[in-house]
Amino acid sequence: MRHPALTALRRVRTEDVPLVDAFHQRCSPAQLLHRWGRTQLPHRTLGQLLAQADCWLGLGAGDEPLALVCTGPVSRETGVFDLGLQVADAHQRRGIGTALARHAAQHAHARGAHTLSTYTQASNRPMLRLLRRLGTVRETRHGAHLDVRLHLGVSGLARRSSPHPKEPLYAPQCPGQEVAAPA
């Protein structure tokens, strides 16, 4: 995960609620509603998410939380991991989301995933562009939403992004440990 604005990647734990809250304060109510379906993320929801997925905060200068990415297995679908991504309003369209999506893809691939799945509004053009740039996607419409599937196989994202496709770009050795971004 290389991006000039990101200085560290912090794996999120339940005790990181204040840091996640600080990140969400950098997001507009409209963006929070778009991403979570509400303008405030209850702490219980974060706990439920962390029980099912691995999440990281992308940190900038001064440990400012710039983005949140999560990935975890989709129930009932072996080898399919969900991708959740949110970038603070002031830092969007600068490649941060792409860098974190690549990290999440490699993490998922290292844990046996062959596909990343994102369920998003069909009008969410920035997310759709990001996913389409990462590789071949299959989109299935469900009313105003799309189920977007990104293949992580031999010619997929996980193999193109790293010389070591079985390993994430970098992930903390211990939950909550911060890791400096590689040069």
Secondary structure as the mmCIF struct_conf table of DSSP 4:
data_model
#
loop_
_struct_conf.conf_type_id
_struct_conf.id
_struct_conf.beg_label_comp_id
_struct_conf.beg_label_asym_id
_struct_conf.beg_label_seq_id
_struct_conf.end_label_comp_id
_struct_conf.end_label_asym_id
_struct_conf.end_label_seq_id
TURN_TY1_P TURN_TY1_P1 PRO A 4 ALA A 5
STRN STRN1 ALA A 8 ARG A 11
HELX_RH_3T_P HELX_RH_3T_P1 THR A 14 ASP A 16
HELX_RH_AL_P HELX_RH_AL_P1 VAL A 17 GLN A 25
TURN_TY1_P TURN_TY1_P2 ARG A 26 ARG A 26
BEND BEND1 CYS A 27 CYS A 27
HELX_RH_AL_P HELX_RH_AL_P2 PRO A 29 TRP A 36
BEND BEND2 GLY A 37 GLN A 40
HELX_RH_AL_P HELX_RH_AL_P3 HIS A 43 GLN A 52
BEND BEND3 ALA A 53 ALA A 53
STRN STRN2 ASP A 54 LEU A 59
HELX_RH_3T_P HELX_RH_3T_P2 ALA A 61 ASP A 63
STRN STRN3 PRO A 65 PRO A 73
HELX_LH_PP_P HELX_LH_PP_P1 VAL A 74 VAL A 74
TURN_TY1_P TURN_TY1_P3 SER A 75 ARG A 76
TURN_TY1_P TURN_TY1_P4 THR A 78 GLY A 79
STRN STRN4 VAL A 80 VAL A 87
HELX_RH_3T_P HELX_RH_3T_P3 ASP A 89 HIS A 91
TURN_TY1_P TURN_TY1_P5 GLN A 92 ARG A 93
BEND BEND4 ARG A 94 GLY A 95
HELX_RH_AL_P HELX_RH_AL_P4 ILE A 96 ALA A 110
TURN_TY1_P TURN_TY1_P6 ARG A 111 GLY A 112
BEND BEND5 HIS A 114 HIS A 114
STRN STRN5 THR A 115 GLN A 121
TURN_TY1_P TURN_TY1_P7 ALA A 122 SER A 123
HELX_RH_AL_P HELX_RH_AL_P5 ARG A 125 LEU A 134
BEND BEND6 GLY A 135 GLY A 135
STRN STRN6 VAL A 137 HIS A 142
TURN_TY1_P TURN_TY1_P8 GLY A 143 ALA A 144
STRN STRN7 HIS A 145 HIS A 151
BEND BEND7 GLY A 153 GLY A 153
TURN_TY1_P TURN_TY1_P9 VAL A 154 SER A 155
BEND BEND8 GLY A 156 GLY A 156
HELX_RH_AL_P HELX_RH_AL_P6 LEU A 157 SER A 161
BEND BEND9 PRO A 163 PRO A 163
TURN_TY1_P TURN_TY1_P10 PRO A 165 LYS A 166
BEND BEND10 GLU A 167 GLU A 167
BEND BEND11 LEU A 169 LEU A 169
BEND BEND12 GLN A 173 CYS A 174
TURN_TY1_P TURN_TY1_P11 PRO A 175 GLY A 176
STRN STRN8 GLU A 178 ALA A 180
HELX_LH_PP_P HELX_LH_PP_P2 ALA A 181 PRO A 182
#
